[in-house]
Each structure stands twice: as C-alpha cells, then as structure tokens.
C-alpha cells in the first residue's frame, strides 16, 4: 500500500490519502485533516511520515515559516497519534532563521536515521520582517542523526551546491547508495523564471561526497519532491505550487525520467509518499474517502 501525507492551503494540518497500486490515490477521512498542530505555531506544513526503529510511524512537519524547530509525533495506525513535540534542530545554530520540510531516511550500515531539512543561516541577521512565503532566501540542506528519535546529534550542514536549495528527499537505491532530489531555489516565484525546478544527485555515504548533479528533471516552477517505488520503476511527484496542481515523472534507473499520469487528492501541497506493506488491509475509517484529481503530463 502507498500512503500520501500532505497539507492544504485551506488547512495546514495532516491530511492522508492511500493507494493500492501507486497510481490512483483517494483521500482518508473525507479529505479532512487527521491531525492538527498542537505545539509551536500550531501548523503542520510539509508533513513527512516514515517508519522508525520502534516499528511505529514517525511524523515530521514544518512548524511555520520561521521556527527553528520541527514537529514530531508517532502513531501505530496513522490515525491515532502521540503527543506532539518540538525538536529544536536549529535552535542552537547562530543565525538560523527556519527549519523547513523535514524528512528522514535510515542508513542500514550504521543503524542511524538521518533527519534532513532546509534552513537559512545568516549569523547577525534576523528572520523578522522577511517575506518567506513569497521571496526566496539563501537556503542550504541541514541534518542531524538519531538512533531512537529521543536523542539527536548536533545539527550540521548536509548539502551545499553553492547556491540556495530546499526540499531534499532521499531514497536508498536497490543496488546500494542513495538518490537525492532537491529544489534549485534560485530565481523568482514566476512561471517565466529560470531555476525553481528539481535536480538529482547520488551519494554512497550520507554527507557526501556527492555525484555531479543532473537535471533539471522537471519543469519549473515546482517544489516538494517525493520518490517512491512502484513495481520496477521509481515515481517522483512534485508540487506546481503557483498553479495549484501536481506533476509526476517516472524512471527505470533513476537517471532518465519521463512524465507520467497519476490520480491524487485535490488541493494537495508538499506531499510525501510512504510505501508500507504493513497496511495490507485498511484501518478503520480509511474507506471514508472523498475526491481525487487527475495528474497528467506537465504542461
């Protein structure tokens, strides 16, 4: 089964959808939120769900535009959640303005889980008065590690290509190593802009060295990539955030990508897809679904 987590502009809270085939997704709970933010700013933006070392589902989310913390909670069924907590990943980093789009991935060789997010770090400056929603800032990808989601290493720079980047997502490759997609955050929020598209790199060890980046592998203006495996291919979805729609591409090898049509929940923003064989049957209330919208080839 595939589970997609997302927020909407109308409701910055956790929404869920699911699919049995990785092609047609329907909403959970009639498209209404399954969890609202209870800590920090009360927002749950860019929700990401993965499976932790305890076998539980772990939620990470952005706590608003300029919070140095990320939101964390756990669940056994994706509907009933633990108390939320703020993880202060950038609170001790001088000049840190934010912590956006947190995700995590496991490194099976070390047993560590790597948390990733995007941050602006400008010592001596403040986020106060900046229009983060509409004006691009100078981001890099940061990370920390954990064994148990209770204690965390110090935060450190993870990926810096020499220009602003956000929204990194990492997938372990079947043949070894890792594939990372990220957004080139240069340019302006205008459909005619250069940049604001998705690129790829690979690495053998978290933190690099990184292979030369390839791309763009999507049109612009897009963000929020998520990669999942469907049969013998990888599928990457992404948010056309200025146009209120979603796009998707697929690849057999992680190198050559082509557009693909999916059916996804309407109004979805910055979604992440979880592959979870543990949910072979639907939990209670998951059959109370709502609308879907078709995602075709990017215009």
N, C-alpha and C positions, 0 to 999 in steps of 0.2 A: 504494500500500500504506500501511497505518497500523500503526505500531509503538507499543505502550504499554510504558512503563517504570514500575516500581513496586518497593516493598519489602513485606515482610510482618512481622507481629509476631513470628513464629517465626524469621525470618531477615532481619536488617537489612542486606541486600545487594541488588545489582541483579538484578532479575528482568525478563524481557521476554515480551511476547505480541505477536501480529500479527493483522491482518485485511485481507482484500482488499476488503471493502465498507464498512468503518467501522461495521458492525453486529454481526457475530459475530467475537469475538476468541478465539484459542486460545493456550495457553502455549508458550513456547520451552523446550527442554531439559527437557521433562517437568515444568515448573513449578519446577525447581531454579534456584538463582542462576547467572548467567553471569559475575558478577564480585563479589568480596568486597573490603571495605575493607582497604587495606594501609598507610594512613598515619593520623596523628592518633589518634582514638578507635577506629579500625577499623570504624566504622559507615558505611553508605551509606544514609541516610534521604532520602526525598523526591527520588528521582533524576529529573533532567530531561535530555533529550537533544535537541539541535538541531544544525543544520549550520553550521559556521563558515566563515570566509573562505577557508580552505585546502581546502574541499570535504570535510573529514573530519567525522565525528560527534563532537560535544563533549558530554561528560557533566559535569554539575554535581550535587552532592549535599550534604546536610547532614551535617556532621561531629559528630554527637551533640548533646545538649541545650544545652550551654553553651560551645561552641567559638566563637571569633571568626573562624574560618577556614571556607572551603568546599572541597570536594574537586573536583578537575578531572582528567579523563583524556580521551584521544581514541582513535578507532577508525575503520578503513575499512570494517568489516563488522558492527559491533555485537556481535561475539563475542570478537575478539582485541583487547585494549586496551593502550595505552601505560602506562608507569609513572604511577602516581597522584601528584599533587602537592597540597599545601595552599596555597590562595590566601588570604592573611591580610587579607581585605577589611575587617574591623573591628578589627584588632589595634592600629591607631594611633588609634582613636577613644576618647577618655576616657570611661570608664563603660559601654562596650559589653559586654553580657553574652553575646551569642549571634549567630548568623547562620543563619537558618532558611530552608528551601525556596527555594534559589537557582534562578533561571531566567535566560534571556537572550532578547533579541529584537533583530533588526537594524533600523537606521534607514537605508533606502536613500538618503535625501537626503544624509546625511553620511558614509556608509560605516562608521559606528561601530556596535558591538554593545553594548547596554545590559544589564548584569547587574543583576538585582533580587533582594532577599532581605528578610526581616523581622528586625528587631533591637530589643531593649530597650537604651536608652541612658540611664543614670542616673549621672552623674558623682558620685563619692564613695560609691557603693554597690558591692556585690558580688553575683554570682550564687550564691555559696556558700550552701548550706543551703536554697535555694528549690526548691519542688516544681514545676518547669517542666512536667512531664508531666501534672499534674492541676489545677494552679491557674493561671489566666490572669494574664498580666503586661502591662505597658504597651508594646506594640509599635508601631513605625511601619515603613513601607517605605523601604528604603535602596537605593542603586545606585552603580555606577561604570561606566566605559566602557572599551572596548579596541578596537583595530584588528586585533590578531593573537593574542589570548589568551596573550601573553607579557608585555606591559606593560599596566598598568592605571592609570586616573586615580585621584585621591583619592576616597574614598567620601564620599557626601553624601546628605542626605535627599531622597527622591524623591516621597513621597506622605504627607500628614498631614491627615486629615479632622477632626482634633481629638479623636480617641479611638483606642483600640487597634485595629489592623488587622494581619492577616498574610496570607500565601499569595497575593500578587498574581501574576496571569498576564496577559500582554499579547499581543494579536493585531492585526496590521495589517489594516485593512479594505480591501476591494476598491476602494471609492470614495475612499480616502485617509483619513489619520488612523488612530488606534489605539483599540481597545477593551480595557479592563482590567477583569477580575473580581478581587474580593478578598473576604476574610472579615472581617465585623464581629466582632471578638474580644471585645467586651463580653459581660457575662453570665457564667454559670457552666456547667460541664460537666454539665448536667442536661437531660433531654428536655423539661422544662417551662419552660426558661429563655427569656427574651427574647434577641434577637440570636443570635450564633453561626450566622449564615446568610450567603449570598453576595449581594453588590451589584455594580453595574456603573457605570463611568464611561467617558468618551471624552476624548481629547486629540489635538491636532494636532501638538504638539511634545513630545518626551519631557521630563518635568519640569513640564509644565503650560503654560498654565492648563488646569484640568480642568472638564468639564461637570458640572452638578449630578448627583450620584449617583442611580441608580434602584434600586429593589428594596425588600425582598429578592426575588430571582428564584428562590429555592429555599426548601424548608423548613429548619428547624433540627432537630438540631444537625449541621452539615456543615462540611467544610473541603476544602482541596486541589483547587481547580478546575483544569480543563484544557479548553481550547477548540480544536476542530478543525473544518475544513470538510468536509462530506460532500454532494457534489452541489451543490444550490442552497441549502443550509441550514448554519447553524452548530450544532454539538452541543457541549454542555458537560457533562462528567462531574464528580462530586464524591463525597467520602468521607463516608458516615454513620458516623463513627468510633466513636461509642458503641454502635452497633448491629451493627457488623461487616458492613456491606453497602455497595453503591454505588448512586447515583442518577444520572439524566441528564435534561437538558432540551434542547430544540432551538428554533431561531428562524430565520426567513427574513431578518430585518432587524437582529438584534442588540438589538431593543427589546422585542418581545413574545415570551415564552418559554412553552413547554408541555412537559410531561413526555413522555418517550419511552423505549421499552424497548430495551435492548442486552443482548448476552451478553458477559460479561467474565470474566477469570481469577478464581478464588476466592481469598479471603484478601488481596486487593489493598489496599494502603494508599498514600495520597497519590500517585496515578498521574499521568503526563503522556503525551499522545498526540502523536506525530510523524507528519506526512504526508510520505512520502518516495517520490516517483516513481522514484528511482534504484534501488530494490529491486523491480524488476518480477518478478524470479524469486527464489525462496527461497535464501538462503545455505545451505551445508552444515549439517546437523543441525537446521535450523529446522523440519523436518517431524516431529521427535520431540516432539510436543506432548502435553499432559496434559488436565486437566479444565477445564471452564468453568462459569460460573454465570450464570443469567439475572438481568438487572436490569430490574425493571418500574417501574411508576409509583410515586412516593414514597407511602408510607403516611400 
